[in-house]
Amino acid sequence: MNRISNYFLGSVEQAARIKAGETALIRYLYYMIIMCMLINIMLNVPTFLIERRYDGAVMGILAAVVSGSLCAVVFIKALRQFPNQGLPEIFRSYLPPAIRVPLLLYLGIMWLIAGLIVLITFSRILQRFLDPDIDILILRIFLILICSFLAAGSSRSILYTAEIVILLHVPFVALLLVKALGHEYMDWEAVKAVGQFVRKTPDLEIISVASYIFTGYINMAVFNRFFRKEDKIRGLWLIPLAGFAVLFTTFFIPIGYHGTEGVASFIYVWVSTADSIRMEFGFVERVIYMFLLIYLSISLLFITMTWHVGAELLKDVFSKKQWAQEDDQRFNWTRWLICLLFSPTCIVTLRFLNEKNYLELTDEWLIVRYISEVALVLIVFWLGRKASK
């Protein structure tokens, strides 16, 4: 009897594991993409697009949806040729050290900068809109210590944290967007006025900035280690639909609230827009407090994940040991040290960069990021074709 029960329970557990394996890739892949779609506000993507609202931003959004979705699908499909491997393992197998090491160094630093930008932006927002008297240096040090500690944890724990944060906050973000679209202050005539410039041809700068919302799939460079080749990929057609919806709302809602000209007066346009929305029957009437609380969690998650990925890529450069599943079960001191050594650049920006210079550098980084991302997708696609043969 015990043998029969053990066999039955073992079969059930095995079936559950197989079923979980088929859905894990879809679930966590989409969580990473959704995270970047939400965090684009902290990277000032809407602010830049609004500055170019008469000069190709509308068509640039459409072009970014096409290019970003295409890159996502190609990258995800190419990684299917390398089950249970991240970029460090793939590059180690197919690229010589003279190419592998500089490439991993460059990619790791780009990931660390992504988290750094969000940390700087959100610390400024907290100081300006929550407590102007707070010491921004102490605030940044506090955020750095938290994110560095979390980024040094296991990759699985970060994925599980991402699931919790996204599932908790996406409904509230959707509620805010629906509330904003149906609010009496939403001027659809202003939206129509800007929409008339759809025939303006966008440049590389606009497409680079707008396409950032799709960049979440790039985190599979490390997290692909936990997905098998037999895991099913479904629903990729949702990526362009979700991306278009996010770009449309984050671009046009501030225009509808502040007007075609008045919207250009704000640096952090979405924080000001959230402050214009009221929840008459909510437990918090001013939406800005809910908005800042939601984006505190999302920002910490984004910084943690990007620093974790960046530190993993850099760690492989200085380590000769091949990554293994058992290495992910504990706090990694090397990742923690890499994050702490990189963090002082966040403090230096307080002394040498004002908000205007910082926004300009962010725009330049978004352009470099787009070119680098397309190049990385092509490299992984080429290696995938090579592996399939």
C-alpha positions as CSV (number, residue, x, y, z in Angstrom):
1,M,0.0,0.0,0.0
2,N,2.8,2.4,0.9
3,R,4.5,1.6,-2.5
4,I,1.3,2.4,-4.3
5,S,0.8,5.7,-2.4
6,N,4.4,6.7,-2.9
7,Y,4.2,6.0,-6.6
8,F,1.0,7.9,-6.9
9,L,2.2,10.9,-5.0
10,G,5.5,10.8,-6.9
11,S,3.6,10.9,-10.2
12,V,1.5,13.8,-9.0
13,E,4.5,15.8,-7.9
14,Q,6.3,15.0,-11.2
15,A,3.3,16.1,-13.2
16,A,3.1,19.3,-11.1
17,R,6.8,20.0,-11.7
18,I,6.4,19.5,-15.5
19,K,3.3,21.7,-15.5
20,A,5.1,24.4,-13.5
21,G,8.1,24.2,-15.9
22,E,5.9,24.8,-18.9
23,T,4.5,28.0,-17.5
24,A,7.5,29.4,-15.5
25,L,9.2,30.9,-18.5
26,I,6.1,32.7,-19.6
27,R,5.3,34.0,-16.1
28,Y,8.7,35.4,-15.2
29,L,9.6,36.6,-18.6
30,Y,6.4,38.7,-18.7
31,Y,7.1,39.9,-15.2
32,M,10.5,41.3,-16.3
33,I,8.9,43.0,-19.4
34,I,6.1,44.5,-17.3
35,M,8.6,45.8,-14.8
36,C,10.4,47.8,-17.5
37,M,7.1,49.0,-19.0
38,L,6.2,50.4,-15.6
39,I,9.7,51.9,-14.8
40,N,9.9,53.9,-18.0
41,I,8.4,56.8,-16.0
42,M,11.5,56.8,-13.7
43,L,13.8,56.9,-16.8
44,N,12.0,60.1,-18.0
45,V,10.8,58.4,-21.2
46,P,7.5,60.2,-21.2
47,T,9.2,63.6,-20.6
48,F,11.5,63.2,-23.6
49,L,8.7,62.0,-25.9
50,I,6.6,65.0,-24.8
51,E,9.4,67.3,-25.6
52,R,9.3,65.9,-29.2
53,R,5.5,65.7,-29.4
54,Y,5.5,67.9,-32.5
55,D,8.6,66.4,-34.1
56,G,7.9,62.7,-34.7
57,A,7.1,61.3,-31.2
58,V,3.7,59.8,-32.3
59,M,5.2,57.9,-35.2
60,G,8.2,57.1,-33.1
61,I,6.0,55.3,-30.6
62,L,4.6,53.1,-33.5
63,A,8.1,52.4,-34.8
64,A,9.3,51.6,-31.3
65,V,6.5,49.0,-30.8
66,V,7.6,47.3,-34.0
67,S,11.3,47.3,-33.4
68,G,11.1,46.6,-29.6
69,S,8.7,43.6,-30.1
70,L,10.8,42.2,-33.0
71,C,14.0,42.4,-30.9
72,A,12.2,40.7,-27.9
73,V,10.9,37.8,-30.0
74,V,14.2,37.2,-31.8
75,F,16.2,37.3,-28.5
76,I,13.8,35.0,-26.7
77,K,13.6,32.5,-29.6
78,A,17.4,32.5,-30.0
79,L,17.9,31.8,-26.3
80,R,15.8,28.6,-26.7
81,Q,18.9,27.1,-28.3
82,F,20.8,27.5,-25.0
83,P,18.6,25.9,-22.2
84,N,19.8,26.4,-18.6
85,Q,22.5,28.8,-19.8
86,G,23.1,32.6,-19.4
87,L,25.1,34.9,-21.6
88,P,28.4,34.2,-19.6
89,E,28.1,30.4,-20.3
90,I,27.1,31.0,-24.0
91,F,29.9,33.4,-24.6
92,R,32.4,31.1,-22.9
93,S,31.4,28.3,-25.3
94,Y,31.4,30.2,-28.6
95,L,33.5,33.4,-28.2
96,P,37.3,33.8,-27.6
97,P,38.3,35.6,-24.4
98,A,39.5,38.6,-26.4
99,I,35.9,39.2,-27.4
100,R,34.1,37.7,-24.5
101,V,35.7,39.6,-21.7
102,P,35.3,43.2,-23.1
103,L,31.7,42.4,-24.2
104,L,30.7,41.1,-20.7
105,L,32.4,44.1,-19.1
106,Y,30.5,46.5,-21.3
107,L,27.2,44.8,-20.8
108,G,27.6,44.5,-17.1
109,I,28.4,48.2,-16.7
110,M,25.3,49.1,-18.9
111,W,23.1,47.1,-16.6
112,L,24.5,48.7,-13.5
113,I,24.0,52.2,-15.0
114,A,20.3,51.3,-15.7
115,G,19.7,50.7,-12.0
116,L,21.8,53.8,-11.1
117,I,19.6,56.1,-13.3
118,V,16.4,54.9,-11.6
119,L,18.0,55.3,-8.1
120,I,19.1,58.9,-8.8
121,T,15.7,59.8,-10.3
122,F,13.6,58.3,-7.6
123,S,15.7,59.9,-4.8
124,R,15.2,63.3,-6.5
125,I,11.5,62.7,-6.7
126,L,11.2,61.6,-3.1
127,Q,13.1,64.7,-2.0
128,R,11.0,67.1,-4.1
129,F,7.5,65.8,-3.7
130,L,7.6,64.0,-0.3
131,D,10.1,65.8,2.0
132,P,12.2,68.7,0.7
133,D,14.1,68.8,3.9
134,I,15.5,65.3,3.6
135,D,19.2,64.9,3.0
136,I,19.4,63.4,-0.4
137,L,22.9,62.0,0.2
138,I,21.7,60.0,3.2
139,L,18.6,58.9,1.2
140,R,20.8,57.6,-1.7
141,I,23.2,55.8,0.7
142,F,20.2,54.1,2.3
143,L,18.8,53.0,-1.1
144,I,22.2,51.8,-2.2
145,L,22.7,49.6,0.8
146,I,19.3,48.1,0.5
147,C,19.6,47.4,-3.3
148,S,23.1,46.1,-3.0
149,F,22.2,43.6,-0.3
150,L,19.1,42.4,-2.3
151,A,21.1,42.2,-5.6
152,A,23.6,39.9,-3.9
153,G,21.0,37.3,-3.2
154,S,20.0,34.4,-5.3
155,S,18.5,34.8,-8.7
156,R,15.5,32.6,-7.8
157,S,14.7,34.9,-4.9
158,I,14.7,37.9,-7.1
159,L,12.4,36.2,-9.6
160,Y,10.0,35.3,-6.7
161,T,10.2,38.9,-5.4
162,A,9.4,40.2,-8.9
163,E,6.3,38.1,-9.0
164,I,5.0,39.4,-5.7
165,V,5.7,43.1,-6.5
166,I,4.2,42.9,-10.0
167,L,1.1,41.0,-9.0
168,L,0.5,43.4,-6.1
169,H,1.0,46.7,-8.0
170,V,-0.2,46.2,-11.5
171,P,-3.9,46.3,-10.5
172,F,-3.3,49.6,-8.8
173,V,-1.4,51.0,-11.8
174,A,-4.2,49.9,-14.1
175,L,-6.8,51.5,-11.8
176,L,-4.9,54.8,-11.9
177,L,-4.7,54.7,-15.7
178,V,-8.4,54.0,-16.0
179,K,-9.2,56.7,-13.5
180,A,-7.0,59.2,-15.4
181,L,-8.5,58.4,-18.8
182,G,-12.1,58.8,-17.6
183,H,-11.4,61.9,-15.4
184,E,-13.2,65.1,-16.2
185,Y,-9.9,67.0,-16.4
186,M,-8.8,64.8,-19.3
187,D,-8.9,67.0,-22.4
188,W,-9.2,64.8,-25.5
189,E,-9.0,67.8,-27.8
190,A,-5.4,68.3,-26.7
191,V,-4.7,64.6,-27.5
192,K,-6.2,65.0,-30.9
193,A,-4.1,68.1,-31.6
194,V,-0.9,66.2,-30.9
195,G,-2.1,63.1,-32.7
196,Q,-2.3,65.2,-35.9
197,F,1.5,65.1,-36.1
198,V,1.5,61.4,-36.7
199,R,3.0,61.9,-40.2
200,K,6.2,63.5,-38.8
201,T,9.1,61.1,-39.3
202,P,10.9,60.1,-36.1
203,D,14.7,59.9,-35.7
204,L,16.9,57.3,-34.0
205,E,16.7,59.3,-30.7
206,I,12.9,59.0,-30.4
207,I,12.8,55.4,-31.3
208,S,15.7,54.6,-28.9
209,V,13.9,56.3,-26.0
210,A,10.4,54.9,-26.8
211,S,11.7,51.3,-27.2
212,Y,13.0,51.1,-23.7
213,I,9.7,49.7,-22.4
214,F,10.4,46.4,-24.1
215,T,13.9,46.0,-22.6
216,G,12.8,43.7,-19.8
217,Y,13.4,40.6,-21.9
218,I,17.1,41.4,-21.9
219,N,17.3,40.3,-18.3
220,M,16.9,36.7,-19.6
221,A,20.7,37.1,-20.3
222,V,21.1,35.7,-16.7
223,F,17.7,34.3,-15.8
224,N,17.6,31.9,-18.8
225,R,19.7,29.6,-16.6
226,F,16.6,28.4,-14.9
227,F,14.5,27.6,-18.0
228,R,14.6,24.4,-20.0
229,K,14.3,23.9,-23.8
230,E,11.0,22.1,-23.4
231,D,9.4,25.0,-21.6
232,K,6.6,26.4,-23.7
233,I,6.5,30.0,-24.9
234,R,3.0,31.4,-25.4
235,G,1.5,34.8,-25.7
236,L,4.4,36.7,-27.3
237,W,1.8,38.5,-29.4
238,L,0.8,40.3,-26.2
239,I,4.1,42.1,-26.0
240,P,3.4,44.7,-28.8
241,L,-0.2,45.2,-27.6
242,A,0.9,45.9,-24.0
243,G,3.8,48.1,-25.2
244,F,1.5,50.2,-27.4
245,A,-1.0,50.6,-24.5
246,V,1.7,51.7,-22.1
247,L,3.3,54.2,-24.5
248,F,-0.1,55.6,-25.5
249,T,-1.2,56.2,-21.9
250,T,2.1,57.5,-20.5
251,F,2.5,59.9,-23.5
252,F,-1.1,61.2,-24.0
253,I,-2.5,61.3,-20.5
254,P,-0.1,64.1,-19.3
255,I,-0.9,66.0,-22.5
256,G,-4.7,65.6,-21.8
257,Y,-4.3,66.9,-18.2
258,H,-1.8,69.8,-18.8
259,G,-2.5,70.8,-22.4
260,T,-0.3,70.7,-25.5
261,E,1.9,73.6,-24.2
262,G,1.6,73.4,-20.5
263,V,2.8,69.8,-20.4
264,A,6.3,71.0,-21.3
265,S,6.6,72.9,-18.0
266,F,7.2,69.8,-15.9
267,I,10.4,67.8,-15.4
268,Y,8.8,64.9,-13.7
269,V,5.6,65.1,-15.7
270,W,3.9,61.9,-14.5
271,V,4.4,62.8,-10.8
272,S,2.7,66.1,-11.4
273,T,-0.1,64.3,-13.4
274,A,-0.6,61.8,-10.5
275,D,-0.9,64.8,-8.2
276,S,-3.8,66.1,-10.4
277,I,-5.9,63.0,-9.9
278,R,-8.2,62.5,-7.0
279,M,-9.9,59.4,-5.6
280,E,-13.1,60.8,-4.2
281,F,-14.1,57.5,-2.6
282,G,-10.7,56.0,-2.0
283,F,-8.9,55.6,1.4
284,V,-6.3,58.1,0.1
285,E,-7.8,61.0,-1.8
286,R,-4.5,62.3,-3.3
287,V,-3.2,59.8,-5.8
288,I,0.3,61.0,-5.6
289,Y,0.9,59.2,-2.2
290,M,-0.3,55.9,-3.7
291,F,1.8,56.6,-6.8
292,L,5.0,57.2,-4.9
293,L,4.4,54.1,-2.7
294,I,3.8,51.9,-5.7
295,Y,6.9,53.2,-7.5
296,L,9.1,52.9,-4.5
297,S,8.6,49.1,-4.6
298,I,8.9,48.9,-8.4
299,S,12.0,51.1,-8.4
300,L,13.7,49.0,-5.7
301,L,12.8,45.8,-7.7
302,F,14.2,47.3,-10.9
303,I,17.5,48.4,-9.3
304,T,17.9,45.1,-7.5
305,M,17.3,43.1,-10.7
306,T,19.5,45.2,-13.0
307,W,22.4,45.3,-10.4
308,H,22.0,41.6,-9.9
309,V,22.3,40.9,-13.7
310,G,25.1,43.4,-14.1
311,A,27.1,41.9,-11.2
312,E,26.6,38.4,-12.5
313,L,28.0,39.4,-15.9
314,L,31.0,41.1,-14.3
315,K,31.5,38.3,-11.9
316,D,32.0,35.9,-14.7
317,V,34.8,38.0,-16.1
318,F,36.9,37.7,-12.9
319,S,35.9,34.1,-12.1
320,K,37.2,31.0,-13.8
321,K,34.6,28.8,-12.2
322,Q,31.7,27.7,-14.3
323,W,28.2,28.6,-13.0
324,A,26.2,25.8,-11.5
325,Q,22.7,25.6,-10.0
326,E,23.9,25.0,-6.5
327,D,25.8,28.4,-6.6
328,D,22.4,30.2,-6.6
329,Q,21.3,29.0,-3.2
330,R,23.2,31.6,-1.1
331,F,24.2,35.2,-0.6
332,N,27.1,36.0,-3.0
333,W,29.7,38.3,-1.6
334,T,31.3,39.0,-5.0
335,R,28.0,40.4,-6.3
336,W,27.6,42.5,-3.2
337,L,31.1,43.9,-3.5
338,I,30.6,44.8,-7.2
339,C,27.5,46.7,-6.5
340,L,29.1,48.6,-3.6
341,L,32.2,49.5,-5.7
342,F,30.0,50.9,-8.5
343,S,27.7,52.8,-6.1
344,P,29.9,55.8,-5.4
345,T,29.2,57.1,-9.0
346,C,25.7,57.7,-7.7
347,I,27.1,60.0,-5.0
348,V,29.4,61.8,-7.4
349,T,26.4,63.0,-9.5
350,L,25.2,65.1,-6.6
351,R,28.3,67.3,-6.9
352,F,28.8,67.5,-10.7
353,L,25.4,67.1,-12.3
354,N,22.3,69.2,-12.0
355,E,18.9,68.0,-13.2
356,K,19.3,69.4,-16.7
357,N,22.7,67.7,-17.3
358,Y,21.4,64.5,-15.8
359,L,18.4,64.4,-18.1
360,E,20.6,65.0,-21.1
361,L,22.9,62.2,-20.1
362,T,20.0,59.9,-19.5
363,D,18.8,60.6,-23.1
364,E,22.3,59.8,-24.4
365,W,22.4,56.6,-22.4
366,L,19.0,55.5,-23.8
367,I,20.4,55.9,-27.4
368,V,23.6,53.9,-26.6
369,R,21.4,51.3,-24.9
370,Y,19.2,50.8,-27.9
371,I,22.2,50.4,-30.3
372,S,23.8,48.0,-27.8
373,E,20.6,46.1,-27.4
374,V,20.1,45.6,-31.1
375,A,23.7,44.5,-31.5
376,L,23.3,42.0,-28.6
377,V,20.2,40.6,-30.1
378,L,22.0,40.0,-33.4
379,I,24.9,38.4,-31.7
380,V,22.7,36.0,-29.7
381,F,20.7,35.3,-32.9
382,W,23.9,34.4,-34.7
383,L,25.1,32.2,-31.9
384,G,21.7,30.5,-31.8
385,R,21.8,29.7,-35.5
386,K,25.4,28.4,-35.0
387,A,24.3,26.2,-32.1
388,S,21.3,24.8,-34.0
389,K,23.6,23.6,-36.8
